[in-house]
Amino acid sequence: MDKKRKSILYVTIGIFVVGIILMVYLGLKPNTVKKQPEKEITIDSKETSTTVSTDSDTENNPNASEEDKTEDDTDSKQEEGVIGFVTEKDKKANYLDGTREKAEIKKDDYSYILDGKSIPFYPKVPKEWEDKKTLIEDIPDYAIKDASERSAYYKQKTDFTTEQKVELEKIKSLNTIMYEAYQKADYNTYLKNMYKGWREYFGGFIGKMIKEKEFKEVILDFYPDQIDTKLGYASGFMVKEITYYNNGEASETRVIDSYMLYKQNDKGQWELYYEGQL
C-alpha cells in the first residue's frame, strides 16, 4: 500500500468510526430502541478538512454570527502533515516531540459521561508512521473481506526491541483491565482507562453499552503493530467477538476488528487513545 492509500485508510477510520459502530449497534438491537441524533459529516477533500455538526448544535445556537461560523470552519481544518486527524487549533499542543501530557487526575464516577454531550475529538498520529508498513497491508483485499476472514491473516510481529516489548506488555495489561471491566459491566473502570479526549467523545456511547449489558465482548487476539517509545504512541489491531443479548439470551454474534491507538502520559501510563472499527 502506497502513502496515498494509507492516508485514505486513516482518514476513513477517523471519519466513519462512530458511524460504523452505530450501524453495528443499531443493526443488532431491536427496532424498539430509540435512535441517537444522527451526525451530518461534510468532507472537503480540497482543503483536506472535516466538519462535523449535529442538529442539536444548530438548535442550541440558531443566531450564531457569520464570524463565529467562519472561526469554526477554520478550526475544523486539518493540520498539514498529520493524517486527517488533528485540527489546526491543536497545532501548538501536538505532543509529538516526546513531551508527554501531564497525567490526568482520574475520577471514580463517570456517570455524568453517559448522558453528557459528546465533545469533538481529533486524535493525532506521528507523521513518520505514514511511510511504515502496517499489519493490515499483509491481508490481501482486506477492504472487501469480512472481519472474520481478515482475522485469519493477522500475524504477531516479533521484531520489537526489548524496551518496546516492555511497553507493549503494559498495553496488553491495559487491554485486559478494560476487557474485564466490560465483562463486569464496570463502565467506570473502562472509561477511567481511556484518554480524556476519546472518553468525552465516545465514552457516553460505549459506557451505556457496558452498563446495559446488552453486548458481550470476547477478545480473540491483539496484534501490536507500531510503537514509538520516544513519542509515547503505539498502535495495533484488535479482533473481537461481539454477541448481542436480548432478554438475557444470545441473539447474534459477529467478529469485528479494530484499529487501536494508545498514548502514554508523563507518568509512563498508557491509555486507550482511539479505537476505529475497520
N, C-alpha and C positions, 0 to 999 in steps of 0.2 A: 504494500500500500504506500502511495506516494504522500508527500506532505499535504497536498491539497485534499486528498481523500481523508486523511487523518483529521484535518481541520474540520471537515464536514461532519465526521463522526462525533467529535467533541461538541460541535455546535448543536447537532441534532440531539445529543444526550442532554445538553444543558437546557434546550428549549422545551423539549417534549416529555421530560421525565415525569412531571406531575400528571400530564395528560394521559400518558401510558398507564401509570399506576392507577389513576382514577378509572380508566376503562376496564382494567383487570378487576378492580374492586367492585365497580358497579355491575360488571358483567357477571360476577359470581353472586352478588347479593340479589335477594328477591326484588321484584319491581316495586314493592311497597315502600322501600327505603326512599327518603327524600333526597333529591339530588342537591349537591353543593352548587353555589353560584358558579357558572362557567366563566372562564377567563378568556378574554379576547387577546390573541397574540398576533402582533404585527411584526414582520421581519423586513427590514430594509437592507437588502443584500449589498446595495451600492455603498452604503455607509458602514456596512458590517455592524449594524446596531440592532438591538432588540428592545421593543417597548411592550410591557405587559400592563394591561389595565383591566379593571373589573367594573361591573355595573354599579357596585356599591361605592366605588371611588367617585363616580360621576354624581351619584345621589347625594353623597356627603358634601360635595363642593360644587354645586351647579353653577355658581357665579365665579369660577376660577378665572383670573385675568389672563390675557394673552401672554403677559410677561411670565407668569407662573408656568404656563404651558410650555413656553419656549425653554425655560430653565429645566423643566422635567425632561424635555426632549434631549437637551444637552447632556443631562445626567445619564440618560439611557444609552449613550454612545459607548461602544466597546473600546477599551484601551488597546491601542495599536500594539501588536506583537504578542498579545495574550489571547489564547484561542477562544474567542466568543463568550467568555465568562465574565471577567471583571469589568466594571464600569469606569468611566473617566473619573468620577468623583472619588474613587478608591485608589487612584494612581499614586498618591503620596503615602498611602499606607499599604504598600504592596507586600511587605514582609517576604520578599523573595531574595533577600540578601543574607540570609542566615540569622536574622534578628527575629527571635521568637516573640509572639504576642504574650502579654502577661497572662498568667493562668487565671481563669475566671473563678470567682467565688461561687461554688455550686449551691443550689437550693435542695431542700428535701421534699418540697411540694411544688410540682409543676402543673397543678390542676388548672391554673389560670391560662396555660398554653392551649388547653383543649378547646376552649370556646373563644380564644382571642383571635384578633385579626392577623392574618398571615403577612409578615413583613418581607418585602422583596429581598432576595439574597443572590449574590453573584460570586460563585467560587472562583478562585484563582489557581492556575497551574503553572509550573515552571516552563518558560519558553523553550528550554533545552529539550523538553520531552517531545516537542513537535517532530524531531527527526529520529526518535528512538522507536524501534520496532516493538509492538505490543503483542501480547499473547493471542489476541483476537485475530491478528494477521495470519496466524498459522492455521486458522479454521477456513477451509475452502468454502466460498459463497456463504459466509457467516450471516450476511444480511437477509438471506432468503430462507435460512434454516430455522426450524423451530428450536426453542431453547433446549428442549430435551435432546435434540440432535446435536446441537452445538456443544453441549456439556461433555459429550464423549471425546471431543477433540482437545479439551483443555489439558495442559501438562504442567507439572510442578517444575519451576525453574530451580537450578542448583548452583548458579554462578554468582551468588551473593557473597560479599565479604563477611568476615567474622563479625565486624561491627554492625553490618546491615542485618545479619541473622539475629543478633541480639534484639534489635529494634523490631524486627518482624515478629519475634516471639511475643513482644509486648502487644503488638497489634492483634495477634491471634488471641491473646488473653482478653483483650477488649471485645473482640467478636464473641467470645464465649460468655462474657459477663452480660452483654446485651441480648444474646440468644436466650440465656437462662432467665433473664428478666422478662422477655417476651413470653416464655412458657408459663411464667408465674403471674402474668397479667400485671406486672410491676412496671407501669409506664414511667414512674418517677425515676427509677434506676436507668431505664432505657434512655430517657431524654437527658438525664444527667451526663451521659457519656457522649452526647452529640455536641458538636461545635455550636456555639451560641447562634451564629447566623443561620445555620441549617435548621436548628431547633425552632427558631422563631418563624422560619418559613414553612417547614414541613412537619414540625413537631405536633401541631394540632391534629393533623390528619392521621399520622401513624400512632399517636397517643390514643386516639379514640378507637382505632382498630385493636390495639392491645387491650384496652380497658374492656371493650365489649366482648372479647373472647370469641369473635366470630371467625377468626382466621388462626390457623396454626402453622408456624414456620418450622421447617426442618432444614438445617444447613447440611447440604450434601458434600460440599467441599469449598475451600477458599484457596485461590491461586494468586499469591503475591506476584506483582508484575514489575513495578518500578519503585525505587526508594532513593531518596536523597537525604542522607543524614546531616548534611550541612545546612540545607534549607528547612529540613523538618517536614518533608512531604513524602507520602507513599501512596501507591495505588495497587489495585488488584481486581480480580473478578470473583464474585460470589455466586455459587449455584445453590438455589434453594428449592424446596418442595413446599408449595402453599396449598393448604386444604381449607375449604370453607365449610363451616358447621352451621346447619340450620336446625334450630330447636335441639341442639346437643348432638345431632347426628351428622357425620361427614357427608357432604353433598357433592363436592367436586374437588379434584386435586390437579394441580398444574405444576410444572417445573419452570422456573424463571432463572435468568442470570442477570447480574447487575454489575455495573462498573462502580468500584468503590474508591473513594478518596479519603485520606487520613491526614491530619495535620497535628504537629507537635508544638506544645507551648513551652514557655521558658523554664518550666519545672521538669521538662522531659516527658510529660504526659501526652499520650496520643488520644485524639478524639475523632469520631466519625465526622468527616468534613462535608461529605456529599455522597449520595447514592443515586445512581441513574439506571433504571431498568433498560436493558438492550432490546 
